[in-house]
């Protein structure tokens, strides 16, 4: 039996990874790396066999204890952290000193081509330190509609972004987590590979809004903004400036790029079709209506 540390365990992806590990009846010991163990125990009260350890990217002193006797690390990058040398290099060095060889890193689609995003630097750091890796590179999360973009949808029935008519490939976090759990259970089979995880639909925001409006009684609209107007709007709303810049990069740059590549990796690994936007909207209609 191996010991698997899940970082970011209380986030959307981390929670779904843990769910799928237990759904797949993992034989390994799963350890949730969290900042507040007591709160996490309440969140995961339906998983009595889940173990916990204190882990905090902002506290390097937590690395030593949380990595003790760990065999594999599922690594997530918190959205607010982008300095690889300060946060990730010490973690990778601690993993090496503990003899941990296996890391599954949640990257992003196209990370290998974009030197300006932190995922690119983290991937390189892992390779340079000769860890056995799997890079999961998912496309645009469907759950952005029910998290990052939800407040504006809920309050104003509006999505305002500098995305124009750019095409995005939409994937369900549940699909990502399902593959992550399979890889964590069988890391050797997928060792030293990058796996692109996408849905089968490239859609712009106008098209996605149309799909949502087919199922909602309370219609929403899409508003394209310039990057400058978007920055000004979000700054007035109190959004963190770093987050605003991330949002601009994520939604504005695709206007000048080729349509996202559609991968069949999810279907090949799981034997199932990925979630469609229509299916996602139906499932999450209580949040979107």
C-alpha positions in Angstrom: 0.0 0.0 0.0 1.3 3.4 -1.0 0.7 6.7 0.7 -0.7 9.5 -1.6 -0.7 13.1 -0.5 -3.4 15.3 -2.1 -2.5 19.0 -2.0 -5.3 21.5 -2.4 -7.6 18.8 -1.0 -10.4 21.2 0.0 -10.6 22.9 -3.4 -13.0 21.8 -6.2 -10.4 19.6 -7.9 -8.9 18.2 -4.8 -12.2 17.2 -3.4 -13.3 15.5 -6.6 -10.0 13.6 -6.8 -10.5 12.2 -3.3 -14.1 11.3 -4.2 -13.0 9.4 -7.3 -10.1 7.6 -5.4 -12.6 6.2 -3.0 -15.2 5.5 -5.7 -12.4 3.5 -7.5 -11.8 1.6 -4.2 -8.2 2.6 -4.0 -5.9 0.3 -2.1 -3.7 3.2 -1.2 -3.7 5.4 1.9 -5.0 8.8 0.9 -3.8 11.8 2.9 -5.4 15.2 2.5 -2.9 18.1 2.8 -4.9 21.0 4.3 -4.3 24.2 6.3 -7.1 23.5 8.8 -7.5 19.8 9.7 -10.6 20.2 11.9 -12.5 22.1 9.1 -11.4 19.5 6.6 -12.7 16.6 8.7 -16.1 18.2 8.7 -15.9 18.7 4.9 -14.9 15.1 4.4 -17.0 13.5 7.1 -18.3 10.9 4.6 -14.8 9.6 4.1 -13.9 7.9 7.4 -10.8 6.3 5.9 -9.3 9.6 4.8 -6.2 10.7 6.6 -5.0 14.3 7.2 -1.8 16.3 7.5 -1.1 20.0 7.9 0.1 21.4 4.5 0.3 25.1 3.5 2.2 26.5 0.5 2.6 29.7 2.5 4.4 27.8 5.3 7.5 25.9 4.2 7.8 24.5 7.7 4.8 22.3 6.9 6.5 20.6 4.0 8.7 18.3 6.1 6.0 16.7 8.3 3.4 16.5 5.5 5.8 14.7 3.2 6.9 12.1 5.8 6.7 8.6 4.4 4.7 9.8 1.3 5.2 7.9 -2.0 3.2 10.0 -4.4 2.1 13.7 -4.4 -0.8 15.1 -6.3 0.3 18.7 -6.8 -2.1 21.6 -7.4 -1.0 25.2 -7.8 -3.1 27.6 -5.7 -4.4 30.5 -7.9 -2.7 33.2 -5.9 0.8 31.6 -6.1 3.0 32.1 -9.1 6.5 32.4 -7.8 8.1 29.1 -8.6 11.4 29.7 -6.8 9.8 30.8 -3.6 7.0 28.2 -3.3 7.6 25.2 -5.5 11.3 24.8 -5.6 11.6 24.3 -1.8 8.7 21.8 -2.0 10.4 19.8 -4.9 13.7 19.8 -3.0 12.0 18.5 0.2 10.3 15.8 -1.9 13.7 14.7 -3.2 15.3 14.7 0.2 12.5 12.5 1.4 13.0 10.1 -1.5 9.6 10.8 -3.0 9.8 10.0 -6.7 6.3 10.3 -8.1 4.4 13.5 -8.7 1.2 14.1 -10.6 0.9 17.8 -11.4 -2.3 19.5 -12.5 -1.0 21.8 -15.2 -3.0 23.4 -18.0 -3.5 22.8 -21.7 -0.7 24.4 -23.7 1.7 24.8 -20.7 4.6 23.5 -22.7 4.3 26.3 -25.2 3.7 29.3 -22.9 6.7 30.5 -20.8 4.7 33.3 -19.2 2.5 31.0 -17.1 3.7 29.4 -13.8 2.6 25.9 -14.9 5.4 26.0 -17.5 8.0 26.7 -14.9 6.7 24.2 -12.5 6.7 21.4 -15.2 10.4 22.3 -16.0 11.3 22.3 -12.3 9.8 18.8 -11.9 11.7 17.5 -15.0 15.0 19.2 -14.0 14.9 17.5 -10.6 14.3 14.1 -12.3 11.1 13.1 -10.6 8.8 10.6 -12.1 5.9 12.8 -13.3 2.5 12.9 -15.0 1.4 16.3 -16.2 -2.4 16.6 -16.5 -3.1 19.4 -18.9 -6.8 20.2 -18.9 -8.6 22.8 -20.9 -11.1 25.5 -19.7 -13.1 24.5 -16.6 -16.9 24.3 -17.0 -16.9 25.1 -13.2 -15.7 28.6 -13.9 -19.4 29.3 -14.6 -20.3 28.3 -11.1 -17.3 29.7 -9.3 -15.2 32.6 -10.7 -18.0 33.9 -13.0 -20.9 32.9 -10.7 -21.3 36.1 -8.7 -21.8 38.3 -11.8 -24.2 35.7 -13.3 -26.1 35.5 -10.0 -26.3 39.3 -9.3 -26.5 40.8 -12.8 -27.4 37.8 -15.1 -24.3 38.8 -17.1 -20.9 37.4 -18.1 -18.4 40.2 -18.8 -15.1 39.2 -20.2 -12.4 40.3 -22.7 -12.9 37.1 -24.6 -14.6 38.3 -27.8 -15.5 35.4 -30.0 -12.5 33.3 -28.9 -13.1 29.5 -28.8 -12.6 27.7 -25.5 -12.5 24.0 -25.0 -14.8 23.1 -22.0 -14.1 20.3 -19.6 -15.8 19.2 -16.4 -13.6 19.1 -13.3 -15.2 15.8 -12.5 -13.7 14.4 -15.7 -10.3 15.7 -14.7 -10.5 14.3 -11.2 -11.6 10.9 -12.5 -8.5 10.6 -14.7 -6.3 12.0 -11.9 -7.6 9.2 -9.6 -6.8 6.5 -12.2 -3.3 7.9 -12.7 -2.7 8.1 -8.9 -3.8 4.5 -8.5 -1.5 3.4 -11.4 1.3 6.0 -11.7 3.8 3.6 -13.3 1.5 3.0 -16.3 1.4 6.7 -17.1 4.9 7.7 -15.9 6.7 10.6 -17.5 3.8 11.5 -19.7 1.8 14.7 -20.4 -1.9 14.0 -20.7 -4.2 16.6 -22.4 -7.7 16.5 -21.0 -10.4 18.2 -23.0 -14.1 18.0 -23.7 -15.3 17.4 -27.2 -16.7 21.0 -27.7 -14.9 24.2 -28.7 -17.4 27.0 -27.9 -17.2 30.7 -27.5 -19.0 32.5 -24.6 -21.9 33.6 -26.8 -22.6 29.9 -27.6 -22.3 28.8 -24.0 -24.7 31.5 -22.9 -27.1 30.4 -25.5 -26.9 26.8 -24.2 -27.5 28.1 -20.6 -30.5 30.1 -21.7 -32.1 27.1 -23.3 -32.4 25.6 -19.8 -32.9 28.7 -17.6 -36.0 30.8 -17.0 -33.9 33.7 -15.9 -31.8 34.5 -19.0 -28.2 35.8 -19.0 -26.2 37.9 -21.4 -22.6 38.0 -22.6 -20.7 41.3 -22.7 -17.4 41.5 -24.4 -15.1 44.1 -22.8 -11.7 45.5 -23.7 -8.9 44.4 -21.3 -8.6 47.9 -20.0 -12.4 48.2 -19.3 -12.4 44.7 -17.7 -9.4 45.6 -15.5 -11.1 48.9 -14.4 -14.4 47.1 -13.7 -12.9 44.3 -11.6 -10.6 46.7 -9.7 -13.7 48.7 -8.7 -15.4 45.5 -7.6 -12.4 44.8 -5.3 -10.9 41.8 -7.2 -7.2 41.2 -6.4 -5.1 42.8 -9.1 -3.1 39.6 -9.7 -6.3 37.7 -10.2 -7.5 40.4 -12.7 -4.4 40.0 -14.8 -4.7 36.2 -14.7 -8.3 36.6 -15.9 -7.3 38.8 -18.7 -4.5 36.5 -19.8 -6.8 33.5 -19.6 -9.6 35.1 -21.7 -8.0 37.7 -23.9 -5.0 35.8 -25.3 -7.1 33.0 -26.9 -8.5 35.6 -29.3 -5.2 35.5 -31.1 -4.6 31.8 -30.9 -5.7 28.8 -32.9 -8.8 26.9 -31.7 -7.9 24.5 -28.8 -6.8 21.0 -29.7 -9.4 18.4 -28.9 -8.0 15.3 -27.2 -9.4 11.9 -26.8 -7.3 11.1 -23.7 -10.3 11.1 -21.3 -12.3 8.7 -23.4 -9.3 6.5 -24.0 -8.4 6.3 -20.3 -11.9 6.0 -18.9 -13.8 4.4 -21.8 -16.5 7.1 -21.4 -17.5 10.3 -23.2 -16.6 13.6 -21.5 -19.4 15.8 -20.1 -21.0 18.2 -22.5 -21.8 21.8 -21.7 -25.5 21.0 -21.9 -25.1 18.1 -19.5 -23.1 20.3 -17.1 -25.8 23.1 -17.2 -28.5 20.5 -16.5 -26.6 19.2 -13.5 -25.8 22.7 -12.1 -29.1 24.4 -13.1 -29.9 25.4 -9.5 -26.7 27.6 -9.5 -27.2 29.0 -12.9 -31.0 29.8 -12.9 
